[in-house]
Amino acid sequence: MKHGVNGVALAVFVVFFLLVTALGFLAARWRRAENALNLDEWGLGGRSFGTWITWFLLGGDLYTAYTFVAVPAAVYAAGASGFFAVPYTILVYPMIFCFLPRLWSVARSRGYVTPSDFVRGRYGSRGLSLAVAVTGILATMPYIALQLVGIQAVLDVMGVGGGASANWFVKDLPLLIAFAVLAAYTYSSGLRAPALIAFVKDALIYIVIAVAIIYIPMRLGGFGHIFHTASQAYAQVSPATGKPRGELVSGAKNQWAYATLALGSALALFMYPHSITATLSSRSRDVVRRNTTILPLYSLMLGLLAMLGFMAIADGIGKGVKGYNAQLAIPQLFSNMFPSWFAGLSFAAIGIGALVPAAIMSIAAANLFTRNVYRDFLRPNATAEQETRVSKLVSLVVKVGALVFVLTMDKTVAINFQLLGGIWILQTFPAIVAGLYTRWFHRWALLAGWLVGMVYGTWAAWTVASPTQAHFAGSSKVIPGIGQIGYIGLTAFVLNLAVAVVLTVAFKALGTPDGIDETAPGDYTATGPQPSAPNQLPPYGDELPPVPTGGR
């Protein structure tokens, strides 16, 4: 697919990359705090972002470069099933309208920086908090890696890296440079860097999609021709499976898989640490509520973006190429359809779309380690400055881990681990969301439910095979007791919740002591810090004593 380096596209890409690099470093001076060595400042932007900054930050956080590449690639490869991302992003916003403001309020009142901080404070359990933190870190790592995969796809189509015959250093040098720049300005500016860059990223993506959805169909003979070509392509039988390649319209046999994947993904989306980090950076409860009402605008963009997969089929991209990587379909479509200068702008949108979420994800993972591993178990009396320094260093380690993952493993492995990460992160939902409304669940029951969900979800995903992969070949499997194909993550979630309910009843019947709840009812509706609650949590010390508490 390569025909040398596209010099014009590369030049435009580099100009925009340099622009966001400058913005990333300048962000350290933006709304500068008196004391930057504080996780509230470095990791949450001072909890000061208003409606529009939060909107761009959350949009840049949730709609990533990999979204830009993978959603239409899924439509390109299989058809209608790739559109599951559209209903799930519609479902998620009414749900978070209910619980995110409560999470923001209690976090602001008690100085919580991570969801694990809340879990520990609510249930008085370092063990449950650690489980949520480790799950968040594990689920985030492959997500960061996939942002680098998105950058690689763009570089590959532009012909950068010396081709397949080049040695590994020359081939991967552009990605190494992008990684080094990302690491440097994230270390320097913290969450302020992706917040500022998100304005450029989202503006570029909206421009590219608006032009693509009008210009490309004109080049390809209209939507009628595009859908007709796609329908014929999906009807062709795959030699590997002996079944049609895909469906233009999802058939009845796939409805359970489609619906459960959409619902499970909606439940999981705001359990990811980076989603919560961006939310907690908001300056008020009203900012959070307003964002849940305007973020669906991105879902409209996502629906238009998914249709690019049909256009890639109509353009004949990858046709007849054995083993063609569908992840290259959309960058290749832009390269084929657009003038070089606009193709470069499109590639810049994807590249910058990787930098913003990768920065937020690395910050979120670092905060989890610092607050819920380092401070909880290694250094209970750590100062705010020590916490921040550790978090900055860990953010670098996380990025290095993601880079090594991408450079040393097959890309399908990264994708499979990201799918597994979605199954894992969904298992934190009962502890986090239920805790915002009730203290009824027992901490040990929630921990046992989490363990059952994690074990079942991992095992079930491991047993999914395909003609090309023996394990982790998908995220859907027959639902026990129902007999329909469904999303593994949602099945594991139901098992998780059932175990938590049954064991809570058992523990209460046995009089098993519960942990101390350090929160108060007013914390969940508060609009700012409470006089009795400092911004920084007190030293954790040993596990809280098992004193029973009433339900709330």
C-alpha positions in Angstrom: 0.0 0.0 0.0 3.0 2.3 0.4 4.3 4.4 -2.5 7.1 6.3 -0.7 6.9 9.2 1.7 4.0 11.7 1.1 6.1 14.8 1.7 3.2 17.4 1.7 1.1 15.3 4.1 4.1 14.7 6.4 4.9 18.4 6.4 1.4 19.4 7.5 1.4 16.6 10.1 4.7 17.8 11.6 3.5 21.5 11.7 0.4 20.5 13.8 2.5 18.1 15.9 4.9 21.0 16.7 2.0 23.2 17.5 0.5 20.8 20.1 4.0 20.2 21.5 4.3 23.9 22.2 0.9 24.0 23.7 1.7 21.1 25.9 4.7 22.8 27.4 2.9 26.2 27.7 0.2 24.5 29.6 2.4 24.5 32.6 2.0 28.3 32.8 -1.8 28.1 32.2 -3.7 28.8 35.4 -0.4 28.2 37.3 -0.9 27.3 40.9 1.1 28.6 43.8 2.1 25.0 44.6 2.3 22.8 41.5 3.6 19.8 43.6 0.2 18.7 44.6 -1.9 15.9 43.0 -4.9 18.3 42.9 -2.9 20.5 40.6 -0.8 18.2 38.6 -3.2 15.3 38.4 -6.5 17.1 38.3 -5.7 20.5 36.9 -6.5 22.2 40.2 -10.1 20.9 39.9 -10.8 24.2 38.1 -12.0 23.4 34.6 -15.3 24.9 33.4 -18.0 23.6 31.1 -16.2 24.0 27.8 -12.8 22.9 28.9 -14.3 19.9 30.6 -16.3 19.1 27.4 -13.2 19.2 25.2 -11.2 17.3 27.8 -13.7 14.5 28.2 -14.3 14.4 24.4 -10.6 14.1 23.8 -10.4 11.5 26.6 -13.3 9.3 25.4 -13.1 9.7 21.6 -9.5 8.7 20.9 -7.3 8.2 17.9 -8.0 4.5 18.2 -11.7 5.3 18.1 -11.0 7.3 14.9 -9.2 4.2 13.4 -11.0 1.2 15.0 -14.7 2.1 14.8 -14.7 2.5 11.0 -12.2 -0.4 10.8 -14.7 -2.6 12.6 -17.4 -1.6 10.1 -15.0 -2.2 7.3 -14.2 -5.7 8.5 -17.6 -6.9 9.7 -20.3 -4.4 8.9 -23.2 -3.5 11.2 -21.7 -4.9 14.3 -19.1 -2.1 14.2 -21.9 0.4 14.9 -22.3 -0.9 18.5 -20.2 2.1 19.6 -23.0 4.5 18.7 -25.8 3.1 20.9 -23.4 2.5 23.8 -22.3 6.2 23.8 -26.0 7.2 23.7 -26.8 4.9 26.6 -24.0 6.0 28.8 -24.9 9.7 29.2 -28.2 9.3 31.0 -26.5 6.8 33.4 -23.6 9.1 34.3 -26.0 12.1 34.7 -27.3 10.2 37.7 -24.1 9.1 39.4 -21.2 11.3 38.2 -22.3 14.4 40.1 -22.5 12.4 43.3 -19.0 11.1 42.7 -17.7 14.6 42.0 -19.3 15.9 45.2 -17.9 13.3 47.5 -14.5 13.5 45.9 -14.4 17.2 46.2 -15.6 17.1 49.8 -13.1 14.5 51.0 -10.2 15.3 48.7 -10.4 12.1 46.8 -8.2 12.0 43.6 -9.1 8.5 42.3 -12.1 6.2 42.4 -10.1 3.9 44.7 -9.8 6.7 47.2 -13.6 6.8 47.3 -13.9 3.0 47.7 -11.5 3.0 50.6 -13.2 5.8 52.3 -16.7 4.5 51.8 -16.0 0.9 52.8 -13.0 1.2 55.1 -11.1 -1.4 53.1 -7.7 -1.1 51.7 -8.1 -4.5 50.1 -11.1 -3.5 48.0 -9.5 -0.2 47.2 -6.4 -2.1 46.0 -8.5 -4.4 43.8 -10.1 -1.4 42.1 -6.8 0.4 41.6 -5.0 -2.7 40.1 -7.9 -3.3 37.8 -7.8 0.3 36.7 -4.1 0.2 36.0 -4.3 -3.1 34.1 -7.2 -2.0 32.0 -5.6 1.3 31.2 -2.2 0.0 30.0 -3.4 -1.6 26.7 -5.6 1.4 26.1 -2.5 3.6 26.1 -0.8 1.1 23.8 -3.6 1.3 21.3 -3.2 5.1 21.0 0.3 4.4 19.9 -1.1 1.9 17.4 -3.2 4.7 16.0 -0.1 6.9 15.5 1.7 3.9 13.9 -1.1 3.4 11.4 -0.9 7.0 10.3 2.9 6.9 10.0 2.7 3.7 8.0 0.3 5.2 5.5 2.5 8.3 5.1 5.4 6.0 4.3 7.5 7.2 7.3 9.9 4.8 9.0 11.9 3.4 6.1 9.6 0.5 5.2 9.6 -3.1 6.3 13.2 -3.6 5.2 14.6 -0.9 7.6 16.1 -1.8 10.9 13.9 -1.5 14.0 15.4 1.8 15.2 14.8 3.6 11.9 11.4 2.0 11.5 10.2 3.0 15.0 12.1 6.3 15.3 9.1 8.5 14.5 7.0 6.8 17.2 9.8 7.0 19.7 10.0 10.8 19.0 6.3 11.2 19.5 6.4 9.2 22.7 9.3 11.2 24.1 7.5 14.5 23.4 4.3 13.2 25.0 6.2 12.0 28.1 8.0 15.3 28.5 5.0 17.7 28.4 2.9 15.4 30.5 5.6 15.3 33.1 5.9 19.0 33.0 2.3 20.2 32.8 0.2 17.3 34.1 -3.5 17.3 33.2 -3.4 20.9 31.9 -1.5 19.8 28.8 -4.1 17.4 27.4 -6.9 19.9 28.4 -5.3 22.6 26.3 -4.4 20.4 23.4 -7.9 18.9 23.3 -9.2 22.1 21.8 -7.0 21.6 18.7 -7.7 17.9 18.6 -11.4 18.2 18.6 -11.5 21.1 16.2 -9.4 19.1 13.7 -11.6 15.9 14.1 -14.8 17.8 13.5 -13.4 19.5 10.4 -12.1 16.2 9.0 -15.3 14.3 9.5 -17.5 17.1 8.2 -15.4 17.2 5.0 -15.1 13.5 4.7 -18.8 12.7 5.0 -19.6 15.1 2.1 -16.5 15.0 -0.1 -15.7 11.3 -0.2 -19.2 10.1 -1.2 -19.0 12.7 -4.1 -15.8 11.1 -5.2 -17.2 7.5 -4.9 -20.5 8.0 -6.7 -22.9 8.7 -3.8 -24.1 6.8 -0.8 -26.3 4.5 -2.9 -23.2 3.2 -4.6 -21.3 3.0 -1.4 -24.0 0.9 0.4 -24.5 -1.3 -2.6 -20.8 -2.1 -2.9 -20.6 -2.7 0.9 -23.5 -5.1 0.8 -21.9 -7.1 -2.0 -18.6 -7.3 -0.2 -20.2 -8.5 3.1 -22.1 -11.2 1.2 -18.8 -12.8 0.0 -17.9 -16.0 1.9 -14.6 -15.8 3.9 -12.3 -18.8 3.1 -11.2 -18.8 6.7 -14.6 -19.1 8.3 -16.8 -20.4 5.5 -19.3 -17.7 6.4 -20.2 -14.3 4.9 -17.7 -11.7 5.7 -20.2 -9.5 7.5 -23.7 -7.9 7.4 -24.9 -4.5 6.2 -27.8 -4.8 8.6 -27.4 -6.9 11.8 -29.3 -10.2 11.6 -31.5 -11.6 14.4 -28.9 -14.1 15.5 -26.5 -11.3 16.4 -28.9 -9.2 18.4 -28.0 -10.5 21.8 -24.3 -10.0 21.1 -24.9 -6.5 19.8 -27.2 -5.4 22.6 -25.1 -6.9 25.5 -21.9 -5.5 24.1 -23.5 -2.0 23.8 -24.9 -2.2 27.3 -21.7 -3.6 28.9 -19.6 -1.0 27.2 -21.9 1.8 28.4 -21.6 0.5 32.0 -17.8 0.2 31.7 -16.9 3.5 30.0 -16.9 5.8 33.0 -15.3 3.1 35.2 -12.0 3.7 33.4 -9.7 5.8 35.6 -9.1 8.4 32.8 -12.8 9.1 32.5 -13.1 9.7 36.2 -9.9 11.8 36.3 -11.3 14.1 33.6 -14.6 14.4 35.5 -13.0 15.2 38.8 -11.0 18.1 37.2 -14.3 20.0 36.8 -14.8 23.0 39.0 -18.4 22.4 40.0 -21.1 19.8 40.2 -23.1 21.8 37.6 -20.2 21.5 35.2 -20.4 17.8 35.4 -24.2 17.7 34.9 -24.0 20.1 31.9 -21.4 17.9 30.3 -23.5 14.8 30.5 -26.1 16.7 28.4 -23.8 18.1 25.7 -21.3 15.2 25.3 -23.9 13.2 23.1 -22.8 15.6 20.3 -19.8 13.4 20.0 -22.1 10.4 19.4 -23.4 12.1 16.3 -19.8 12.5 15.1 -19.1 8.8 16.0 -22.0 7.7 13.8 -20.7 9.6 10.8 -17.2 8.4 11.5 -18.4 4.7 11.4 -19.7 5.2 7.9 -16.2 5.7 6.7 -15.8 2.0 6.9 -18.4 1.5 4.1 -16.5 4.1 2.1 -13.2 2.3 2.5 -14.9 -0.8 1.0 -16.3 1.2 -1.9 -12.9 2.6 -2.6 -11.6 -1.0 -2.9 -9.0 -0.6 -0.1 -7.4 -3.8 0.8 -9.3 -5.8 -1.8 -7.4 -8.8 -2.9 -4.6 -8.1 -0.4 -4.0 -11.2 1.7 -3.8 -10.5 5.4 -4.6 -6.8 4.9 -4.7 -4.9 8.3 -8.1 -3.3 8.6 -6.6 -0.7 11.0 -5.0 0.9 8.0 -8.2 1.3 6.1 -9.2 4.8 7.2 -5.8 6.4 7.0 -5.4 4.8 3.5 -8.9 6.1 2.6 -7.8 9.7 3.5 -4.6 9.3 1.6 -6.5 8.1 -1.5 -9.4 10.5 -1.5 -8.0 13.8 -0.2 -5.4 16.2 -1.6 -2.1 15.7 0.2 -2.4 18.8 2.3 -5.8 17.8 3.7 -4.6 14.2 4.1 -1.9 15.6 6.3 -4.4 17.5 8.3 -6.5 14.3 8.7 -3.4 12.4 9.8 -2.7 15.2 12.3 -6.2 14.9 13.7 -5.6 11.1 14.3 -2.1 11.7 15.7 -3.2 14.4 18.1 -6.2 12.3 18.9 -3.7 9.8 20.3 -1.7 12.2 22.4 -4.6 13.7 24.4 -6.0 10.4 25.8 -2.6 8.8 26.2 -1.6 11.7 28.4 -4.8 11.5 30.5 -4.6 7.8 30.8 -1.0 7.8 32.0 -1.8 10.5 34.6 -4.9 8.5 35.8 -2.9 5.3 36.1 -0.1 7.1 37.9 -2.5 8.6 40.4 -4.0 5.2 41.2 -0.5 3.8 41.9 0.5 6.8 44.0 -2.6 7.1 46.1 -3.7 3.5 46.4 -0.5 1.5 46.3 2.4 3.8 47.3 0.6 5.8 50.0 -1.7 3.0 51.2 0.9 0.3 51.5 4.4 1.6 51.0 4.6 5.1 52.5 1.5 6.1 54.5 3.0 9.4 55.7 3.9 10.6 52.2 3.6 14.4 51.8 1.7 16.0 48.9 5.0 16.9 47.2 6.3 13.3 47.5 3.0 12.0 46.1 3.2 14.3 43.1 6.8 13.4 42.3 6.0 9.7 42.5 3.0 10.2 40.3 5.0 12.1 37.7 7.6 9.3 37.6 5.0 6.6 37.4 3.3 8.3 34.5 6.6 7.9 32.6 6.9 4.3 33.5 3.3 3.6 32.3 4.1 5.2 28.9 7.3 3.2 28.6 5.4 0.0 29.3 2.8 0.9 26.7 5.6 1.7 24.2 7.4 -1.6 24.8 4.0 -3.4 24.5 3.4 -1.9 21.0 7.0 -2.3 19.7 7.5 -5.9 20.9 4.1 -7.5 20.4 1.8 -8.2 17.5 -0.9 -5.5 17.2 -3.7 -8.0 17.5 -2.3 -8.8 21.0 -2.7 -5.2 22.0 -6.3 -5.2 20.7 -7.2 -8.4 22.5 -5.8 -7.0 25.8 -7.8 -3.8 25.3 -11.0 -5.9 24.9 -10.0 -7.9 28.0 -9.4 -4.6 29.8 -13.1 -3.6 29.1 -14.2 -6.9 30.7 -12.0 -6.2 33.8 -12.9 -2.6 34.4 -16.7 -3.4 34.3 -16.1 -5.5 37.5 -15.4 -2.3 39.5 -18.9 -1.0 38.8 -20.6 -2.5 41.9 -18.1 -1.1 44.4 -18.0 2.4 42.8 -21.5 3.1 41.6 -23.5 1.2 44.3 -21.3 2.8 46.9 -22.5 6.3 45.8 -26.1 5.3 46.8 -26.0 2.7 49.5 -23.7 1.3 52.2 -25.7 -2.0 52.2 -23.0 -4.1 50.5 -20.4 -5.7 52.6 -16.8 -4.9 51.7 -15.8 -8.6 51.6 -18.8 -9.5 49.5 -17.8 -6.8 47.0 -14.3 -8.1 46.9 -15.4 -11.7 46.4 -17.8 -10.6 43.6 -15.0 -8.7 41.9 -12.8 -11.8 42.1 -15.4 -14.0 40.6 -16.1 -11.6 37.8 -12.4 -11.1 37.0 -11.7 -14.9 37.0 -14.8 -15.8 34.9 -14.3 -12.9 32.4 -10.6 -13.7 31.9 -11.2 -17.5 31.5 -14.2 -17.0 29.1 -12.2 -14.6 27.0 -9.2 -17.0 26.9 -11.5 -19.8 25.5 -12.7 -17.7 22.6 -11.0 -18.9 19.4 -11.0 -18.1 15.8 -9.4 -19.6 12.6 -6.4 -17.4 13.2 -6.2 -17.2 17.0 -6.4 -20.0 19.6 -7.2 -17.6 22.5 -8.6 -14.2 23.2 -10.1 -14.0 19.7 -13.1 -12.0 20.8 -15.2 -10.7 23.7 -18.5 -12.6 23.1 -19.4 -16.2 24.2 -22.5 -18.2 24.9 -24.3 -16.9 28.0 -24.8 -19.7 30.5 -28.4 -20.6 31.1 -29.6 -18.5 28.1 -27.8 -20.1 25.2 -27.4 -16.9 23.3 -24.1 -15.3 22.3 -23.4 -12.3 24.5 -20.8 -10.0 25.8 -18.5 -11.7 28.3 -18.0 -8.6 30.4 -21.7 -8.3 31.1 -22.1 -11.9 32.0 -19.1 -11.6 34.4 -20.7 -8.4 35.8 -24.0 -10.3 36.5 -22.1 -13.0 38.3 -20.1 -10.4 40.2 -23.3 -8.7 41.4 -25.0 -11.9 42.3 -22.1 -13.1 44.5 -21.9 -9.6 46.1 -25.6 -9.7 47.0 -25.6 -13.3 48.3 -22.5 -12.9 50.4 -23.6 -9.6 51.8 -26.8 -11.3 53.1 -24.7 -14.1 54.5 -22.1 -11.8 56.2 -24.9 -9.7 57.7 -26.7 -12.8 59.0 -23.4 -13.9 60.6 -22.8 -10.5 62.1 -19.5 -10.1 60.3 -18.1 -6.6 61.2 -18.0 -4.1 58.4 -15.5 -1.3 57.8 -15.8 2.4 58.8 -17.5 4.7 56.4 -15.7 8.0 56.6 -18.2 9.9 54.3 -21.3 11.7 55.4 -24.7 11.9 53.6 -24.1 15.6 52.8 -20.9 14.8 51.0 -22.8 13.3 48.0 -24.7 16.5 47.2 -22.1 19.0 48.3 -21.0 21.7 45.8 -17.5 22.2 47.3 -15.0 21.3 50.0 -16.5 20.8 53.5 -14.9 22.8 56.3 -14.1 19.5 58.1 -12.6 17.8 55.0 -9.1 18.8 53.9 -8.2 18.6 50.3 -5.5 16.0 51.1 -6.5 12.7 52.8 -4.9 12.0 56.2 -2.1 9.5 56.5 -3.6 6.1 55.9 -1.6 4.0 58.3 -3.0 0.5 59.1 -6.3 -1.0 57.9 -9.3 0.6 59.5 -10.7 -1.4 62.4 -13.7 -3.5 61.6 -16.4 -1.4 63.3 -20.0 -2.1 62.1 -21.8 0.8 60.4 -25.4 1.4 59.5 -26.6 1.4 55.9 -26.9 4.6 54.0 
